[in-house]
Amino acid sequence: MSDLQKFNIRRMTSTQCVRCGAALPPAASTGRPRVFCGPGCRKAAYDDRRARKPEAFHVRIVDRTVVKTVEMIRTIDEGHDITECVRQVCESPRAVANVLVALNGLVRSDTLLLDNKWAPAVRLIVDLNRAIQNAAERASRPRR
């Protein structure tokens, strides 16, 4: 069984210049959001800040609105040979690293320790940790 997540993130931007209130030109899909209607307003705001005028303002984007859509897809592969998947994962250092990252996430969210269905996996992780420590001790011993 696998869970796939799909994220759609859209940026919500201002439609008016913060200095003069004029309409902003259409925003690009990447990069920083527009704040000024043109270089004239940007320069005037910079000059005001530099002169430390009391009416000068600092533009700082503090809060951004992000719309996030999560789509969960579950697939159940009946008759699927799990040993083939295990073999392929074990042949790829990147796949093994991905599995370890996923397990780390389960530990951090307390899912691995609080959900009893993971008890056999937890025992095997403890055994793996012990085997790694023993191998490290053997490797650090001076050879005769």
N, C-alpha and C positions, 0 to 999 in steps of 0.2 A: 504494500500500500504506500502510495507517495502523495505528498502534499505539494502542490505547485502554487506559488503566489505571484500575482501580476499586479504591479503598482503603476498607476497613472498619476503623475503629479503635474499640476498646472499652477502657474504663477499668476497671482492676482495683483495687478498694478494700478497705480493712481492714474487718473485721466486728466489731471490739471497740473500746471506748473506751480511749484510751491512758492515761487517768488511773485509772479504776476497773475496767476490764476487762469492763464490762457490754456486752451486745449493742447494736449501733448500730441506729437506725431505718433503714428502707429509704432508700437514697441516691437523689437526684434524677439525672436523666439529664444535666443540665448544671450548671455551676458548680463550686465547689471541693468536693473530697471531704470527707465528714464525718470528724472526728477525735474529737470528744467525744460522749457519749451525750445530753447535754442542757446547758442553760445553767448548771446548778449546777456541773457538772464544769469547764466552760469558765471560769467565774468563779473557782473554787477554784484552777485552774492559773494563771490570771492573777495572783491574789493571792499565790501561792507565788513566782512569778517576780518580782513587784514587791517582795516582802519579801526577795528574794535568799536564800531558804532553800536549804540544801545539797541537800535532796531534790527541789527544783523541777527541772523539765526543760523544755527548749525543744522545741516541736513544729516540726519542719522536714521537709517532704517532699523527700527528696533523690533518690530513685529512683522512677520510675513505670514500671510494666509496661504496655507497649502491644502489642497483638496486631494485626498488619498482614497483610491478605490482599491479594495482588496478582493480578489476573486479566488476562492478556494476550489481546487479541482482535486477530487479523490479518484484514484483508479485502483481497482482490485484486479490483480493478475491471477486468475485461477489457472492451476496447472503450470505455473511458472517455476522453473528450476532455480531456486535461490542459490544453489552451490555455484552455478555459472556466474551469477552476479558477484558472489564473494570472491571467486577466482579473479574476475576482471578488476575488482576494486583493489585486491591485494597486489596486482601487477602494476598499479599506478600510484606513485607517491602522492600525486595531486589528489586522487580520489580518497586515499587513506587520510590525507590532511583534511579534506572536506568532511569526512566522517568524524574525525576528532574535533573539528570546530563545531559540528552539530551536537556532539555529545557534551562538549563544554557548555554550549548554550542550554542544553537540558539540565545540566548541573546547576548553572547560575540561576535558572528559573525554578529550581527545586523540584522539577518534574521527575528527574531521575531518582531522587531519594524518597519522594513522597508517594509515588505511584507504584504499587506492588508489582505491576506487570514488568517493571524494569529490574526487579531483584536479581534474576539470573545474570543480566548484563552487568550489574554493579559488582557482583561477585567475580565475574571474569575480568572486569577492569581492575579490581584490587589485585587479582592474580597477575595480570599483565604488569602492573606497577611493581609488584614484588620481583617478578622475573627481570625487569629492567634494572632494578636496584642491585640484584645479585650479579647480573652481567657486568654492571659498572664496577662493582667491587672486585670481581675477578680480573677485569681489565686493568685496574689500578694496582694490583699486587705485583711486586717485582718477580720476574721469572728467573728460575735457577738454571 
